Amino acid sequence: MINDETKRKLDLMSMHSLVEAFEVQEKEILYNSMTFDERINSAVDHAYQIKYNEKVKGLIRRAHFRYPHASAEDIYYSKRELDKDQILSLINNSYIDSYKNILIVGFTGSGKTFLSNCLGKAACRDGISTRYIRIPDLFVLLEESELKRGRNKLIKKFSNCPLLILDEWLINTMSEEEIEFIFELVERRYQWKSTIFCTQYKIESWHTRLGGGVHADAIMDRIIHNSITINAGDINMREVESKMNKE
């Protein structure tokens, strides 16, 4: 097998996972019967899997999900209005390739955030950079950026992310400054990036909650065009989870 000097060179090239794969082969007898090509292929597969897992973990960590352990396999469908076929079709992330938005609408406690985090994690598993943030927290960053004259930097940060999840969309009345910021954000993402909006308000009420003016028209046009709507239903998932944990 490879000597210490070769291992050292591989480490210097940041190929630690490949070194680990070779060390595993040195200890396991089953590899003795394998050809040279088979052992190289196995070592590369091992190293690739480690690198892939590390990348996905990093993407999930940097996404700042509210539910980092959310998984599509754990989505609860019984007695909910969720369209299972629709959800499963979204897990392949094709909507991101076509720059579509997703609008998750449902009552308080209906599992909108969990569902959005499931979709976000599916994107991370495909190597797609994702960011989750609550609208109130985003506006706190906006206020801080105005003090530091970093508004453009903030817009650039959130407009460049391939998948952005905006939770608690329209939960509070927006100021004119906040509406202008949202307009600039959705304008830069329009037909270039995908955004998931989670809200308890029906889409027909959005225009009014956005001020009902020109900016509201422009924002609605950019969000609704080429979007997919998910109805999270009216079942309180917090109550469902509480009952399931007691059983």
N, C-alpha and C positions, 0 to 999 in steps of 0.2 A: 504493500500500500504506500501512500504518499509519505514522504519523510517530514521531519519537523521544519526544515527550511521551506518546503513547499507550503506547508500549513501557515507558516509565518507570512509568506508572500500573499497567500489568499486572504489572511486577516488584514493585511495592509491595504488590500483592494476592497475591503469591507464585504468580503465573501465569507463571513463567519458561519452562515447557515450551511454552506457547502462543506466547510471543514467539519462541522457537526455531523453532517451526513456521512462523510468518510469515516469519522470516528465510530459512528454507529455500526458501519459495515465491518470495521476491524474487530468489533466485539461479538457480532452475531455470526454464528456458524453457518446459518442458512445462506449467507451471501457467498460462501466458498464455492458453491456449485454453479454460480452465475458466471456468464461470460463477461469480458471486459466491457463490452457495449452495454450489457444489461445493468452492470453495476454503475456505470456512468449515468445511464438514463435514470436509474433509481435515485442516485445521489442528486441529480438535477431536479427531479420531481420533488424530493424531500426539501431541498433548498427553496424551490419556488413556492411550495405550500407555506413554509415559514414566512417568507417575504410577503406573500399574499395576506396571511393572517395578521401580520404586523401592520400592513397598510390599512386593512379594514378596521382594525382596532383604533388606529390613529384617526381615521375618518370619522368613526363613531364618537370618539372622544372630542374631537374638534367641532362636531355638529352641535354639541350642548343640548342633546335631547332631554326632554323632561322625563321620558321613560327609556333610558338607554338599553334596557333589557327587553323592550318590546319586540315581538316577533309576529310575523304574518300567520304562523301556525297557531298562535294563541288568540286570534280574533274570534270573538263570540258572535255567532250568527243566529242562534235560536230565538225566535219570536221578535227579531229585529227587522227593520226595513232595509237592511243592508243587502245589496245585490252581490252575492258571493262570486258569481262569474265575473262581474265587473271588477271587483277587488283583485281577484286572481290574475286578471288580464293586466292590471296596473303594476303588479309585482315585477313584471319583466322590464319595466322602465321605458317602454317604447314611447310613452307620452313625453318623456324628457327629450328623447331624440327628435320629436316633432314640436318641441317647445310649447306644449300645452299646459295650461293651468288646471289645477284641481280645486274645486270649491266644496269643502266639507261642511254641510249645514246640519244642525241638529240642536235639540234642547240642551240645557245645562246638564252636565253629567252623562251625556249620551255616548261618550267615548271618542269624541272627535280628535282630541290630542293624541290618545293612544294609537288611533288609526293612522294619523299623520306621521307619527314616529315609526310605525311599522313600515310605511311606504318609504320614509327617509332611510331607514336601515337597509331596506332592499336596494336602494340606490347606492349606499355605501358599499354593500357587498359586490356591486358591479364597478367599484372604483370611482364612483361619482361623488364629488365633493358636495356636502350638504350642510345647511345651517338652519337651526331651529331657534326662533326667538318670539317672545310674546310682544305684542304691539306696545303695551305700556313700557316694557323694558327698552324697546327700540326708541321710543320717544324720550326716555331718560338719556339714552346715548345721544340723541339729537340735541337735547338741551345742553349737555356737556360739551358737545362738539361746537355749538354756537359760541360758547364761552371761550373755547380754544381756537376758534376759527377753523374747525376741521370738518365742516359740513360736507364739502366735496369729497373728502377722504372717506367719510362714513357712507355716502351714497355709492362711491366706487366699491367699497368693501362688500356691501350687500347686493349690488347690482351684478357683480361678477360671479357670484356663486351659482353653479349650474342648477342646484335645487335649493330654493329658499322656502322655509315653512313659517308662515306668519300666523301665530295663534292669537286667539281673543281679538280677532279682526272686528273693528267697529264697536268694541265693548264700551268705549267711552266716546263722548262727543269730541271731535277733533277741532283744534284751533285752525285758523287760516294758514298759519305757518306749517302745521303738521300735514294739512291737506296738500299744500304745495310740495312738501317733501315726499309724500306718498306718490303724488303725480310724477315727480322726477324719477323716483325709484321704479315704478311700473313702466314708465316710458322707456327707460334704459333696458329693462328686462324683456319688453314686448318683442315677440317673435325671435328671441335670442336665448332666453332662459325660461325655466319652468318655476312656477310658484304655487305653493299649496296654501290656501286660505281656510282657516278654521273659524267658524262663527255660529252664533246661536240665532242670528237674524236672517230672515228670508231674503233672497236676492232682490226681490222687488222693493225692499225697504232700504237698500244700500244707497241709492242715489240721494235720498233725503238725508240720510245720516252722514253723507259726504258733503253736505252743505247745499246740494241742489243747484249749484251753479255750473259755470263752464268747466271748472276743474273736475267736478263730479261727472259731467258728461264724458270727459276725456279719460278719466280713471276707469269708469265703467266699461267704456268701449275697449280699452286695452286689457282689462281683466276678463270680461265675459267672452270676447271673441276667441274662438278656438279653445274653449274650456270644457272640462268634464265636471259634472255635478254629482256629488255623493250625498245621499240622504242618510244621516246617521241615526235617524229615528227619534222616538221620544221615550225610550226605555232608559231609566236611570241605571247606568252600568256600575256606579259606585254601590248601589243597593244590591245589584246582582252579585257583584264580587264579594260583598260582605256576607251574603247568604251562602255562597259557594265555599267561602273560607270556614264557615261555621259547621258545614256538613261533614 
